[in-house]
Amino acid sequence: MADKDNDWFDKVFREYKEVIREYFEKRGCGEESKDLAQMTFLKAYRGLGRFRQESSFKTWLFRIARNTWINRIRDEKVQKQQIQLVDFEEQFDEPVRTIDDPLSKLLTEEGMAHLDKAIKELPPQMRHCVFLRVSQGLKYSQIAKMLHLKESTIKSQLSQARSRLKEVLGDYFSGLEF
């Protein structure tokens, strides 16, 4: 690319960088807005030879930004689906007693069998939350981020799980905290 083209692109970049960043920010991209704006300009720079001037450069640039945003959403959905596709059942194949904490030492073999069965009967999302909280020791905010849910949803899921487990396990439930 000639120096003249580089100078022109630098001018365009300075003129539109904030507008493109704001485009992403308005779509809820937050801190990632700057990165997505840079990605948009990089794609535009690399594709400059393919710009057919059938529309204004601004329109073409915003089309690239839109496609970048759509790709980000699609990638985020794929990542979320991959997380959900993980077979959490396998995580509970080995009894919870393998966790080295006071809870494991307090519960009897019979209690552990009941706990394993009760956890497996929880709805999938609730079971995932329990697994991440108990087995992985994650905080509510970490679980929320990992599962792409609100922290209040995680708290609600864990509260409901505690209630269901307490109902099913009765005496075996005492001392179970998560």
Secondary structure as the mmCIF struct_conf table of DSSP 4:
data_model
#
loop_
_struct_conf.conf_type_id
_struct_conf.id
_struct_conf.beg_label_comp_id
_struct_conf.beg_label_asym_id
_struct_conf.beg_label_seq_id
_struct_conf.end_label_comp_id
_struct_conf.end_label_asym_id
_struct_conf.end_label_seq_id
HELX_RH_AL_P HELX_RH_AL_P1 ASP A 3 LYS A 26
TURN_TY1_P TURN_TY1_P1 ARG A 27 GLY A 28
TURN_TY1_P TURN_TY1_P2 GLY A 30 GLU A 31
HELX_RH_AL_P HELX_RH_AL_P2 GLU A 32 ARG A 46
TURN_TY1_P TURN_TY1_P3 GLY A 47 GLY A 47
HELX_RH_3T_P HELX_RH_3T_P1 LEU A 48 ARG A 50
BEND BEND1 GLU A 54 SER A 55
HELX_RH_AL_P HELX_RH_AL_P3 PHE A 57 LEU A 85
BEND BEND2 VAL A 86 VAL A 86
HELX_RH_AL_P HELX_RH_AL_P4 PHE A 88 GLN A 91
TURN_TY1_P TURN_TY1_P4 PHE A 92 ASP A 93
BEND BEND3 GLU A 94 GLU A 94
HELX_RH_3T_P HELX_RH_3T_P2 VAL A 96 THR A 98
BEND BEND4 ILE A 99 ILE A 99
BEND BEND5 ASP A 101 ASP A 101
HELX_RH_AL_P HELX_RH_AL_P5 PRO A 102 LEU A 106
BEND BEND6 LEU A 107 LEU A 107
HELX_RH_AL_P HELX_RH_AL_P6 GLU A 109 LYS A 120
TURN_TY1_P TURN_TY1_P5 GLU A 121 GLU A 121
BEND BEND7 LEU A 122 LEU A 122
HELX_RH_AL_P HELX_RH_AL_P7 PRO A 124 VAL A 134
TURN_TY1_P TURN_TY1_P6 SER A 135 SER A 135
BEND BEND8 GLN A 136 GLN A 136
HELX_RH_AL_P HELX_RH_AL_P8 TYR A 140 LEU A 147
TURN_TY1_P TURN_TY1_P7 HIS A 148 HIS A 148
HELX_RH_AL_P HELX_RH_AL_P9 GLU A 151 LEU A 169
HELX_RH_3T_P HELX_RH_3T_P3 GLY A 170 PHE A 173
TURN_TY1_P TURN_TY1_P8 SER A 174 GLY A 175
#
